Amino acid sequence: MTRHTSDFLRQRSSNLSLRGLATTHASSPSRLSSFANPSEFEEKEPAMSNAEKAFIVGDFARRASLTLCDACYRDIPEHLTNSLKLRLADDRNSCSSCNIMSSKPEEFAEPFCKFLQENPTVFHAVGYFKKKMGALGYKELPTRDDWAGKLEAGGKYYVTRNGTSVIAFTVGKAYKPGNGVAMIAGHIDALTARLKPVSNKPTKAGYVQLGVAPYAGALNETWWDRDLSIGGRVIVRDESGKTSSKLVQLDWPIARIPTLAPHFGVGMMGSKNAETEAVPIIGLDNSDISSSNAKPMEPLSPAGSFAATQPPRLVQLISKELGIKDLSQIVNWELELFDLQPATVGGMDKEFIFAGRIDDKLCSWAAFQGLLASETNEDDGVIKLVALFDDEEIGSLLRQGARGNFLPSTIERAVEALCGENKTFGPGVVGQTYARSFLVSADVTHAANPNFLARYLDNHAPRLNVGICLAADSNGHMTTDSVSTAILSRVCELSDCTLQVFQIRNDSRSGGTVGPMLSSAMGVKAADAGMAQLSMHSIRATCGSLDPGLGAKFFKGFLDKWEKVDAEWQ
């Protein structure tokens, strides 16, 4: 295909169309630039075109080059594409913008890999979603505020809890109180190793070590001899006494858990003791044997302060990253280790994605993409919602977990606000809402492993790059039943998606999802459906390069088609 420069493409437009573009851009100069400052949105800003929407959903600003059809090129503000290498598409089938809005799977691999690489912790993931929603006109609903009068049909909203869980939803333009909610729920936490409250440890044999504790099943065998970095959130109190949280991540590996050479005869990981044999090294200090070495660092803060409980050099590094000069301003932090190796495509035809934290950034990211790209039609009568929770890997027990009241209370507060003064809100409206709702519990499932096929149940071995997988369990670890299977099968039929099925063998142990706890709390129909991956609970996993896009296509299809499918049932 012929390559064209930005200048060539600009000259290609007629003077009349250029004047039209200038008029359009002048009337809404901050629409997409507000990606960095969502507060710039105004109440009556003109509707965003599909091309502009696709620019954000597909993370086009982060791409080196972009292919656009003429119509989409004209719809995207000029200042956003000036720095990109543009190519003019021969037709809409080659246009990245059109392909994003039609959920063409291959368009999603690159932005998914960048999302994984740039957002290593749950805090960063929530920040990423908030930024994208702000750029698309979603309004934040502070949980401490009264929502009365702040919600309306056709609106787009989100709410967070603890900075680690987020719920986003759109209200159909034809919504009426008592209508249902098409909801997708998943989790964005991942196996990790978190710094202990006192992470400073005595130097051993010249090694500076770091005290960490496993979250869920981390520090397992796959964590040894990996390039690990540190990130998370830091609680800071400024000079005026105001307290806030700041995100931080280091962009180079500073930690490693070394294995033992096999010559010692005790195994490369010893007894795999997570407390004594899986302690990361983060630096060297040989001052005890050599006067030429610098003296060991003294505590940087007075005894009793938080900084005094952490490795001094690490405190300095984190402070430098955040631009903090007075270390006493650091009140506390929640930091964790993460695998620094970038997410990448691989395989002979680049059919795989190799990455960390696929479980479950894969389904959560795809579900959010589906919501952001979902249709907004005049006759939409339901609420479309995506809820992403923390703490699933450890039982969902905390307030930001799915066992808390975050989702049902958000739905009930939203419905109450949407009732307004013309209809009484109460158990009747809530019960009607839940009776008309459906939940997709979205979590990764097990792809067929060719080296262990005997461990899989016949005809229940999902494949990569095929489509969404329905997960079943006879003992209630999953929510799927015959009714919900029929519903999602119909969604797939209407959305041109392929449905696969997984169930564990009788002699194996089933995992769990957020589905059973949420569906039982609200009494809604539900099914468990997610994308398949290899190497679950490893520090590095594998999915298909088409799977993020196939997931986004299915989740968008569910949100857009649920109202139609529900109407087909008596």
C-alpha positions as CSV (number, residue, x, y, z in Angstrom):
1,M,0.0,0.0,0.0
2,T,1.2,3.5,-0.8
3,R,2.6,5.4,2.1
4,H,1.6,9.0,2.5
5,T,3.0,11.7,4.8
6,S,0.8,13.9,7.0
7,D,1.4,16.9,4.7
8,F,0.3,14.9,1.7
9,L,-2.9,13.9,3.4
10,R,-3.6,17.4,4.5
11,Q,-3.2,18.7,0.9
12,R,-5.5,16.0,-0.3
13,S,-8.4,17.6,1.4
14,S,-10.3,20.4,-0.4
15,N,-10.3,23.9,1.0
16,L,-14.0,23.5,1.8
17,S,-13.4,20.3,3.9
18,L,-10.4,22.0,5.6
19,R,-12.6,24.9,6.6
20,G,-15.2,22.4,7.9
21,L,-12.6,20.6,9.9
22,A,-11.3,23.9,11.4
23,T,-14.8,24.9,12.4
24,T,-15.4,21.5,14.0
25,H,-12.2,21.6,15.9
26,A,-12.6,25.1,17.0
27,S,-16.0,24.3,18.6
28,S,-14.5,21.5,20.6
29,P,-10.7,22.0,21.0
30,S,-10.3,20.0,24.2
31,R,-12.3,16.9,23.5
32,L,-9.5,14.5,23.0
33,S,-6.8,16.6,24.5
34,S,-8.6,16.1,27.8
35,F,-7.2,12.6,27.9
36,A,-4.8,14.2,30.3
37,N,-7.3,16.4,32.0
38,P,-10.9,14.9,31.9
39,S,-12.2,17.9,33.9
40,E,-12.0,20.0,30.7
41,F,-15.2,18.3,29.4
42,E,-18.3,20.6,29.3
43,E,-21.9,19.6,29.7
44,K,-23.0,20.4,26.2
45,E,-20.0,19.4,24.2
46,P,-20.8,18.0,20.7
47,A,-21.2,14.3,20.3
48,M,-18.0,12.5,19.7
49,S,-17.6,10.8,16.3
50,N,-16.8,7.1,16.0
51,A,-13.4,7.9,14.6
52,E,-12.6,10.1,17.7
53,K,-13.9,7.4,19.9
54,A,-11.8,4.8,18.2
55,F,-8.7,7.0,18.6
56,I,-9.0,6.6,22.4
57,V,-10.3,3.1,22.6
58,G,-7.5,1.8,20.3
59,D,-4.8,3.9,22.0
60,F,-3.8,5.4,18.6
61,A,-1.8,8.2,20.1
62,R,0.7,5.6,21.3
63,R,1.2,3.9,17.9
64,A,4.1,4.7,15.7
65,S,2.0,4.6,12.5
66,L,-1.7,4.7,11.7
67,T,-3.8,3.7,8.7
68,L,-7.1,5.6,8.3
69,C,-9.8,5.8,5.7
70,D,-10.6,9.2,4.3
71,A,-13.8,9.6,6.4
72,C,-12.1,8.7,9.7
73,Y,-9.1,10.9,8.8
74,R,-11.4,13.9,8.4
75,D,-13.2,13.2,11.7
76,I,-10.1,13.1,13.9
77,P,-8.7,16.5,15.1
78,E,-5.6,17.4,13.2
79,H,-3.4,18.1,16.2
80,L,-3.8,14.5,17.3
81,T,-2.5,13.0,14.1
82,N,0.3,15.5,13.3
83,S,2.9,13.5,15.1
84,L,1.9,10.1,13.6
85,K,3.0,8.5,10.4
86,L,-0.2,8.2,8.5
87,R,-1.3,6.0,5.6
88,L,-4.4,6.4,3.7
89,A,-6.5,3.2,3.5
90,D,-7.8,2.0,0.2
91,D,-11.1,1.1,1.9
92,R,-12.7,0.8,5.4
93,N,-11.5,-2.8,5.8
94,S,-7.9,-1.5,6.1
95,C,-8.8,1.5,8.4
96,S,-7.6,1.0,12.0
97,S,-10.4,3.3,13.3
98,C,-13.2,1.4,11.5
99,N,-11.7,-1.9,12.6
100,I,-11.6,-0.9,16.3
101,M,-15.3,0.1,16.2
102,S,-16.2,-3.1,14.4
103,S,-14.1,-5.1,16.9
104,K,-11.7,-6.6,14.4
105,P,-9.5,-8.8,16.7
106,E,-6.1,-8.1,15.2
107,E,-6.3,-4.4,16.1
108,F,-6.2,-5.1,19.8
109,A,-3.0,-7.0,20.3
110,E,-0.7,-4.0,20.3
111,P,-2.7,-1.8,22.7
112,F,-3.2,-4.8,25.0
113,C,0.6,-5.5,25.2
114,K,1.3,-1.9,25.9
115,F,-1.4,-1.8,28.6
116,L,0.3,-4.8,30.3
117,Q,3.7,-3.3,30.1
118,E,2.8,0.2,31.3
119,N,0.4,-0.7,34.1
120,P,2.1,-3.4,36.2
121,T,0.0,-3.0,39.4
122,V,-3.7,-2.9,40.2
123,F,-3.3,0.8,41.1
124,H,-1.9,1.6,37.6
125,A,-4.6,-0.4,35.9
126,V,-7.4,1.6,37.6
127,G,-5.6,4.8,36.8
128,Y,-5.4,3.7,33.1
129,F,-9.1,3.0,32.9
130,K,-10.0,6.3,34.7
131,K,-7.9,8.2,32.2
132,K,-9.5,6.6,29.2
133,M,-13.0,7.0,30.6
134,G,-12.3,10.7,31.3
135,A,-11.2,11.2,27.7
136,L,-14.5,9.6,26.5
137,G,-16.7,11.8,28.6
138,Y,-17.4,9.5,31.5
139,K,-18.1,11.4,34.7
140,E,-16.8,10.2,38.1
141,L,-19.3,9.7,40.9
142,P,-17.6,10.3,44.3
143,T,-18.9,7.8,46.7
144,R,-19.2,10.3,49.5
145,D,-21.5,12.6,47.4
146,D,-25.3,12.5,47.0
147,W,-25.9,11.2,43.4
148,A,-29.4,12.7,43.2
149,G,-29.8,14.9,40.1
150,K,-26.4,13.8,38.8
151,L,-27.4,10.9,36.6
152,E,-29.5,10.9,33.5
153,A,-30.5,8.7,30.6
154,G,-27.8,8.7,28.0
155,G,-25.1,9.5,30.6
156,K,-21.7,7.8,31.2
157,Y,-20.3,7.3,34.7
158,Y,-17.8,5.5,36.8
159,V,-17.0,5.0,40.5
160,T,-13.9,3.6,42.2
161,R,-13.2,2.0,45.6
162,N,-9.8,2.0,47.3
163,G,-8.1,2.9,44.1
164,T,-8.1,-0.8,43.2
165,S,-11.6,-1.5,42.0
166,V,-13.7,0.3,39.4
167,I,-17.2,0.2,38.1
168,A,-18.2,2.0,34.9
169,F,-21.6,2.1,33.3
170,T,-23.6,3.8,30.6
171,V,-27.3,4.5,30.9
172,G,-29.4,3.9,27.8
173,K,-31.1,6.9,26.3
174,A,-34.5,5.1,26.6
175,Y,-33.8,3.8,30.1
176,K,-36.7,3.7,32.6
177,P,-36.3,2.8,36.3
178,G,-36.8,-0.9,36.8
179,N,-35.1,-1.8,33.5
180,G,-32.2,-4.3,33.7
181,V,-28.5,-4.1,33.8
182,A,-26.2,-5.9,31.3
183,M,-23.1,-6.4,33.5
184,I,-19.7,-7.9,33.2
185,A,-17.6,-8.5,36.3
186,G,-14.0,-9.6,36.5
187,H,-10.8,-8.9,38.5
188,I,-7.7,-6.9,37.9
189,D,-5.5,-8.2,40.7
190,A,-2.7,-10.6,39.9
191,L,-0.3,-12.8,41.7
192,T,2.5,-10.7,43.2
193,A,4.9,-10.2,46.0
194,R,4.2,-7.2,48.3
195,L,6.7,-5.4,50.5
196,K,6.2,-6.2,54.1
197,P,5.3,-3.4,56.5
198,V,9.0,-3.5,57.6
199,S,10.8,-4.4,54.5
200,N,14.3,-3.5,55.7
201,K,16.4,-6.7,56.3
202,P,19.9,-7.2,57.7
203,T,22.7,-7.4,55.0
204,K,23.9,-11.0,54.5
205,A,27.2,-11.8,52.7
206,G,27.2,-8.3,51.2
207,Y,23.7,-8.5,49.8
208,V,21.0,-6.0,50.5
209,Q,17.7,-7.9,50.6
210,L,14.1,-6.9,50.7
211,G,11.3,-8.3,52.9
212,V,8.4,-9.3,50.8
213,A,5.3,-11.5,51.3
214,P,3.5,-13.5,48.6
215,Y,0.1,-12.3,47.4
216,A,-2.0,-15.3,46.5
217,G,0.4,-17.9,44.9
218,A,3.3,-15.6,44.0
219,L,6.9,-16.4,44.9
220,N,6.4,-19.8,43.3
221,E,9.1,-21.5,41.2
222,T,8.4,-19.3,38.2
223,W,9.4,-16.2,40.2
224,W,13.1,-17.2,40.6
225,D,15.8,-15.8,38.4
226,R,13.4,-13.2,36.9
227,D,14.1,-9.5,36.3
228,L,11.8,-7.9,38.9
229,S,11.0,-4.2,39.5
230,I,8.9,-2.4,42.0
231,G,5.7,-0.3,41.7
232,G,2.5,0.6,43.5
233,R,1.2,3.6,45.4
234,V,2.8,5.9,48.0
235,I,0.8,7.8,50.6
236,V,2.2,11.3,50.9
237,R,1.4,14.2,53.3
238,D,2.5,17.6,51.9
239,E,3.7,20.6,53.9
240,S,0.1,21.9,54.2
241,G,-1.0,18.7,55.9
242,K,-2.9,17.4,52.9
243,T,-2.6,13.6,52.3
244,S,-2.8,12.0,48.9
245,S,-1.7,8.9,47.1
246,K,0.8,8.9,44.2
247,L,1.5,6.1,41.7
248,V,5.1,5.0,41.2
249,Q,6.9,2.4,39.1
250,L,10.6,1.9,38.5
251,D,11.5,1.2,34.8
252,W,14.5,-1.0,35.4
253,P,14.9,-4.3,37.3
254,I,16.2,-3.8,40.9
255,A,15.3,-7.2,42.4
256,R,16.0,-10.8,41.8
257,I,15.5,-14.1,43.6
258,P,18.5,-16.2,42.8
259,T,18.4,-20.0,42.5
260,L,21.1,-22.3,43.9
261,A,23.4,-24.1,41.5
262,P,22.5,-27.8,41.2
263,H,26.0,-28.8,42.3
264,F,24.9,-28.3,46.0
265,G,22.6,-31.3,45.7
266,V,19.6,-29.8,47.4
267,G,17.7,-28.6,44.4
268,M,17.9,-25.2,42.7
269,M,15.3,-23.8,44.9
270,G,16.1,-25.7,48.1
271,S,13.0,-26.5,50.0
272,K,11.1,-23.6,48.3
273,N,10.7,-21.9,51.7
274,A,9.0,-18.6,50.8
275,E,10.2,-16.9,54.0
276,T,13.9,-17.8,54.0
277,E,14.8,-19.0,50.5
278,A,12.8,-16.6,48.3
279,V,14.2,-13.3,49.6
280,P,15.0,-10.9,46.7
281,I,18.4,-9.2,46.5
282,I,18.3,-5.5,45.6
283,G,21.8,-4.3,46.0
284,L,25.4,-4.9,47.4
285,D,27.1,-3.6,50.5
286,N,30.6,-5.0,51.2
287,S,31.5,-2.3,53.7
288,D,32.0,-4.9,56.4
289,I,35.1,-6.4,54.7
290,S,36.6,-3.6,52.7
291,S,37.4,-0.1,53.8
292,S,37.4,1.0,50.2
293,N,33.6,0.4,50.0
294,A,31.3,3.1,51.2
295,K,30.0,2.9,54.7
296,P,26.6,1.2,55.1
297,M,23.7,3.7,54.7
298,E,22.3,5.1,57.9
299,P,18.6,5.5,58.3
300,L,17.4,8.5,56.4
301,S,14.6,9.3,58.9
302,P,14.2,9.3,62.6
303,A,13.4,6.1,64.5
304,G,9.7,5.4,64.5
305,S,9.0,7.0,61.1
306,F,7.8,4.9,58.2
307,A,10.9,5.6,56.1
308,A,13.1,4.2,58.8
309,T,11.5,0.8,58.4
310,Q,12.4,0.5,54.7
311,P,15.8,0.0,52.9
312,P,17.3,3.5,52.8
313,R,18.4,3.3,49.2
314,L,15.0,2.2,48.1
315,V,13.4,5.1,50.0
316,Q,15.7,7.4,48.1
317,L,14.8,5.9,44.7
318,I,11.1,6.1,45.3
319,S,11.4,9.7,46.6
320,K,13.3,10.7,43.5
321,E,10.8,9.2,41.2
322,L,8.0,11.2,42.9
323,G,10.0,14.4,43.3
324,I,9.9,14.3,47.1
325,K,12.7,15.9,48.9
326,D,11.5,15.6,52.5
327,L,11.4,11.9,53.1
328,S,9.2,12.4,56.2
329,Q,6.4,13.2,53.8
330,I,6.1,9.5,52.9
331,V,3.5,8.3,55.3
332,N,3.2,4.7,54.0
333,W,3.2,2.8,50.8
334,E,1.8,-0.3,49.1
335,L,4.6,-1.5,46.8
336,E,5.0,-4.8,45.0
337,L,7.4,-6.7,42.7
338,F,6.5,-7.3,39.1
339,D,8.1,-9.0,36.2
340,L,9.7,-6.2,34.0
341,Q,10.0,-8.2,30.8
342,P,7.7,-6.6,28.3
343,A,4.6,-8.2,26.9
344,T,5.4,-9.3,23.3
345,V,3.9,-11.2,20.4
346,G,5.6,-14.4,19.4
347,G,5.3,-17.6,17.4
348,M,6.1,-18.2,13.7
349,D,3.2,-16.1,12.6
350,K,3.0,-13.9,15.7
351,E,0.0,-15.8,16.9
352,F,0.9,-15.7,20.6
353,I,1.2,-13.1,23.3
354,F,3.8,-13.8,26.0
355,A,3.4,-11.7,29.0
356,G,3.0,-11.3,32.8
357,R,-0.3,-10.6,34.5
358,I,-2.5,-12.0,31.8
359,D,-4.6,-13.5,34.6
360,D,-6.7,-11.5,34.6
361,K,-5.8,-8.3,32.8
362,L,-6.9,-10.2,29.6
363,C,-10.7,-10.4,30.4
364,S,-10.8,-7.2,32.4
365,W,-9.1,-5.1,29.7
366,A,-11.2,-6.7,26.9
367,A,-14.4,-6.1,28.9
368,F,-13.6,-2.4,29.3
369,Q,-12.7,-2.1,25.7
370,G,-16.1,-3.6,24.9
371,L,-17.9,-1.1,27.1
372,L,-16.0,1.9,25.7
373,A,-16.7,0.9,22.2
374,S,-20.4,-0.1,22.8
375,E,-23.2,1.4,20.8
376,T,-25.3,4.3,22.0
377,N,-28.6,4.0,20.2
378,E,-31.8,6.0,20.8
379,D,-33.8,2.9,21.8
380,D,-31.2,1.5,24.3
381,G,-33.2,0.9,27.5
382,V,-30.7,-0.8,29.8
383,I,-27.7,0.0,31.8
384,K,-24.4,-1.4,30.4
385,L,-21.9,-2.0,33.2
386,V,-18.4,-3.4,33.7
387,A,-17.1,-4.0,37.3
388,L,-13.5,-4.9,37.9
389,F,-12.5,-6.0,41.4
390,D,-9.4,-6.3,43.5
391,D,-8.6,-9.3,45.8
392,E,-10.2,-12.0,43.7
393,E,-7.0,-14.1,44.0
394,I,-7.3,-14.1,47.8
395,G,-11.0,-14.8,48.1
396,S,-12.6,-11.3,47.4
397,L,-13.1,-10.8,51.1
398,L,-12.1,-7.1,51.5
399,R,-14.3,-4.1,50.8
400,Q,-12.9,-3.7,47.3
401,G,-13.5,-7.3,46.6
402,A,-16.5,-8.9,44.9
403,R,-17.9,-10.2,48.3
404,G,-18.3,-6.6,49.4
405,N,-21.2,-4.4,48.6
406,F,-19.5,-2.4,45.9
407,L,-21.5,-3.6,42.9
408,P,-25.0,-4.0,44.4
409,S,-24.7,-0.6,46.2
410,T,-23.5,1.1,43.0
411,I,-26.4,-0.3,41.0
412,E,-29.0,0.6,43.7
413,R,-27.6,4.1,44.2
414,A,-27.6,4.7,40.4
415,V,-31.2,3.4,40.0
416,E,-32.3,5.5,42.9
417,A,-30.8,8.6,41.3
418,L,-32.3,7.8,38.0
419,C,-35.8,7.5,39.6
420,G,-35.8,11.2,40.2
421,E,-38.8,12.8,41.9
422,N,-41.4,11.2,39.6
423,K,-41.1,7.6,40.9
424,T,-40.7,6.2,44.3
425,F,-37.5,4.2,44.8
426,G,-37.6,1.1,46.9
427,P,-37.3,-2.7,47.1
428,G,-39.8,-3.1,44.2
429,V,-37.7,-1.1,41.7
430,V,-34.5,-2.9,42.9
431,G,-36.1,-6.3,42.6
432,Q,-37.4,-5.5,39.2
433,T,-34.0,-4.3,38.1
434,Y,-32.2,-7.4,39.2
435,A,-34.8,-9.7,37.7
436,R,-34.3,-8.1,34.4
437,S,-30.5,-8.2,34.6
438,F,-27.7,-10.6,33.5
439,L,-24.2,-11.0,34.7
440,V,-21.2,-12.3,32.8
441,S,-18.5,-13.4,35.2
442,A,-15.4,-12.9,33.1
443,D,-12.2,-14.7,34.1
444,V,-9.5,-16.5,32.2
445,T,-9.8,-20.3,31.8
446,H,-7.4,-23.1,30.9
447,A,-6.3,-23.4,27.3
448,A,-5.5,-26.9,26.1
449,N,-1.8,-27.7,26.9
450,P,-0.5,-30.1,24.2
451,N,1.9,-31.7,26.6
452,F,-0.7,-32.6,29.2
453,L,-3.9,-33.3,27.1
454,A,-4.6,-36.3,29.3
455,R,-5.4,-33.8,32.1
456,Y,-8.3,-32.3,30.2
457,L,-11.8,-33.5,29.8
458,D,-12.6,-34.7,26.3
459,N,-14.4,-32.0,24.2
460,H,-13.6,-29.4,26.9
461,A,-10.2,-28.3,25.9
462,P,-10.3,-24.6,24.7
463,R,-8.0,-23.4,22.0
464,L,-6.3,-20.0,21.6
465,N,-7.4,-17.5,19.0
466,V,-10.8,-19.1,18.6
467,G,-13.2,-17.3,20.9
468,I,-14.8,-16.9,24.3
469,C,-15.0,-19.9,26.5
470,L,-18.0,-20.8,28.7
471,A,-16.9,-22.3,32.0
472,A,-19.0,-24.9,33.8
473,D,-18.8,-26.6,37.2
474,S,-21.2,-29.1,38.6
475,N,-20.5,-28.0,42.2
476,G,-21.3,-24.3,41.9
477,H,-17.9,-22.9,41.5
478,M,-19.2,-21.4,38.3
479,T,-22.6,-19.8,37.7
480,T,-23.2,-21.3,34.2
481,D,-26.5,-23.2,33.7
482,S,-28.7,-24.2,30.8
483,V,-30.5,-20.9,30.7
484,S,-27.4,-18.7,30.8
485,T,-25.7,-21.0,28.2
486,A,-28.6,-20.5,25.8
487,I,-28.5,-16.7,26.4
488,L,-24.7,-16.4,25.7
489,S,-25.0,-18.8,22.7
490,R,-27.5,-16.4,21.3
491,V,-25.3,-13.4,22.0
492,C,-22.5,-15.2,20.1
493,E,-24.8,-15.9,17.2
494,L,-25.8,-12.3,16.9
495,S,-22.2,-11.0,17.4
496,D,-20.5,-13.5,15.1
497,C,-18.5,-15.0,17.9
498,T,-17.4,-18.6,18.5
499,L,-18.3,-20.2,21.8
500,Q,-16.0,-22.8,23.4
501,V,-16.6,-24.8,26.6
502,F,-14.4,-25.8,29.5
503,Q,-15.1,-28.0,32.5
504,I,-12.5,-29.6,34.8
505,R,-12.1,-33.4,35.1
506,N,-13.7,-35.1,38.1
507,D,-10.3,-36.0,39.4
508,S,-9.0,-32.4,39.3
509,R,-9.6,-29.3,41.4
510,S,-11.8,-26.5,40.1
511,G,-10.9,-22.8,40.6
512,G,-13.4,-20.1,41.4
513,T,-14.6,-16.7,40.1
514,V,-16.5,-13.7,41.3
515,G,-19.6,-15.0,39.6
516,P,-21.2,-17.2,42.3
517,M,-20.8,-14.5,45.1
518,L,-22.2,-11.7,42.9
519,S,-25.1,-13.6,41.3
520,S,-26.3,-14.9,44.7
521,A,-26.0,-11.5,46.4
522,M,-28.2,-9.8,43.7
523,G,-30.2,-12.8,42.5
524,V,-29.4,-12.2,38.8
525,K,-29.0,-14.7,36.0
526,A,-25.4,-15.3,35.3
527,A,-22.8,-17.3,33.3
528,D,-19.0,-17.7,33.6
529,A,-17.2,-16.9,30.3
530,G,-13.6,-15.8,29.7
531,M,-10.6,-16.2,27.4
532,A,-8.3,-19.1,27.5
533,Q,-4.6,-18.9,28.5
534,L,-1.7,-21.2,29.1
535,S,0.5,-21.3,32.2
536,M,-2.1,-19.9,34.7
537,H,-0.5,-18.7,37.9
538,S,3.0,-18.5,36.4
539,I,4.8,-15.2,36.4
540,R,4.7,-15.4,32.6
541,A,1.7,-16.7,30.7
542,T,0.5,-17.2,27.1
543,C,-2.7,-16.3,25.2
544,G,-3.4,-15.9,21.5
545,S,-2.6,-12.6,19.8
546,L,-6.2,-12.4,18.6
547,D,-7.7,-13.2,22.1
548,P,-7.8,-9.7,23.5
549,G,-9.7,-8.6,20.4
550,L,-11.9,-11.7,20.4
551,G,-12.7,-10.9,24.0
552,A,-13.5,-7.3,23.3
553,K,-15.8,-8.3,20.4
554,F,-17.7,-10.8,22.6
555,F,-18.1,-8.4,25.5
556,K,-19.2,-5.5,23.3
557,G,-21.7,-7.9,21.6
558,F,-23.1,-9.0,25.0
559,L,-23.6,-5.4,26.1
560,D,-25.1,-4.3,22.8
561,K,-27.3,-7.5,22.3
562,W,-28.4,-8.4,25.8
563,E,-31.6,-6.3,25.6
564,K,-32.6,-7.9,22.3
565,V,-31.8,-11.4,23.6
566,D,-33.7,-10.9,26.9
567,A,-36.8,-9.8,24.9
568,E,-36.8,-13.1,23.1
569,W,-37.5,-14.9,26.4
570,Q,-41.0,-15.3,27.8
